[in-house]
């Protein structure tokens, strides 16, 4: 019998310094707080839509904000998980996939607000 290790041995997980784990968790919680605020903004825009006679622009803005909430929640958890795994394996930390899409959605929301104020 041969006692050779398998060709692809699983990478060993080690417990990272607790300070890094807590910092990663705080970052995740910051994304969740931002997602919650974005959800609240989406609900406010929905209520404003009724106040301003059912404006489709405001309704679209409300939906955009709620889509941002879903994106931030999902991608925030995914990023937290990837960073935690990288820290346990002493691997390079992954870049966040959230920054460009969420920045783009926020810019679109801001432009929609500007258009609504200018064109009302």
C-alpha positions in Angstrom: 0.0 0.0 0.0 1.1 3.5 -0.8 0.8 6.3 1.8 1.0 9.1 -0.7 -1.3 12.1 -0.2 -4.0 12.7 -2.7 -3.0 14.8 -5.7 -5.2 17.7 -4.5 -5.0 17.7 -0.8 -7.7 20.0 0.9 -6.3 23.3 2.0 -5.9 23.5 5.8 -8.1 25.9 7.6 -6.6 27.8 10.6 -8.4 30.1 13.0 -7.4 33.7 12.1 -6.6 36.3 14.7 -9.9 37.2 16.3 -9.4 40.9 15.5 -9.5 40.2 11.8 -12.6 38.0 12.1 -14.3 40.8 14.1 -13.3 43.4 11.6 -14.7 41.3 8.8 -17.9 41.0 10.7 -18.1 44.7 11.3 -17.7 45.3 7.6 -20.5 42.8 6.9 -22.8 44.6 9.4 -22.0 47.9 7.9 -23.2 46.6 4.5 -26.4 45.3 6.2 -27.1 48.6 7.9 -26.7 50.3 4.5 -29.0 47.8 2.9 -31.6 48.4 5.6 -31.3 52.2 5.1 -31.7 51.7 1.3 -34.8 49.6 1.9 -36.3 52.3 4.0 -35.5 54.8 1.3 -37.3 52.6 -1.2 -40.4 52.5 1.0 -40.2 56.3 1.4 -40.1 56.8 -2.4 -43.0 54.4 -2.7 -45.0 56.6 -0.3 -43.9 59.7 -2.2 -45.2 58.2 -5.4 -48.7 58.1 -4.0 -48.3 61.7 -2.7 -47.2 63.0 -6.1 -50.0 61.3 -8.1 -48.4 57.9 -8.9 -45.2 59.3 -10.6 -43.7 56.4 -12.6 -40.2 57.9 -12.1 -40.6 57.8 -8.3 -42.0 54.3 -8.5 -39.0 53.2 -10.6 -36.7 54.8 -8.1 -38.4 52.9 -5.3 -37.9 49.6 -7.1 -34.3 50.5 -7.8 -33.6 51.2 -4.1 -35.2 47.9 -3.2 -33.1 46.0 -5.8 -30.1 47.7 -4.3 -31.2 46.3 -0.9 -31.3 42.7 -2.3 -27.9 43.2 -4.0 -26.2 44.6 -0.9 -27.6 41.8 1.3 -26.7 39.0 -1.0 -23.3 40.3 -2.1 -22.4 41.5 1.5 -22.9 38.0 2.8 -21.0 36.4 -0.1 -18.1 38.8 0.3 -18.0 38.2 4.1 -17.9 34.5 3.5 -15.1 34.7 0.8 -12.9 37.0 3.1 -13.4 34.6 6.1 -12.4 31.6 4.0 -9.3 33.5 2.6 -8.3 34.5 6.2 -8.6 30.9 7.4 -6.4 29.7 4.5 -3.9 32.5 4.8 -4.7 33.4 1.2 -4.9 36.9 -0.4 -8.1 38.7 0.4 -10.6 38.8 -2.5 -11.8 42.1 -4.0 -15.4 43.1 -3.4 -17.7 42.5 -6.4 -20.2 45.0 -5.0 -18.5 48.3 -5.5 -19.1 49.1 -9.2 -22.7 47.7 -9.5 -23.9 49.4 -6.3 -22.1 52.7 -7.1 -23.8 52.6 -10.6 -27.2 52.0 -9.0 -26.7 54.8 -6.5 -25.7 57.2 -9.3 -28.8 56.1 -11.3 -31.0 56.8 -8.2 -29.4 60.2 -7.7 -29.8 61.2 -11.4 -33.5 60.1 -11.1 -34.0 62.3 -8.1 -32.4 65.3 -9.9 -34.6 64.7 -13.0 -37.7 64.5 -10.8 -36.9 67.8 -9.0 -36.0 69.6 -12.2 -38.9 68.3 -14.3 -41.7 68.4 -11.8 
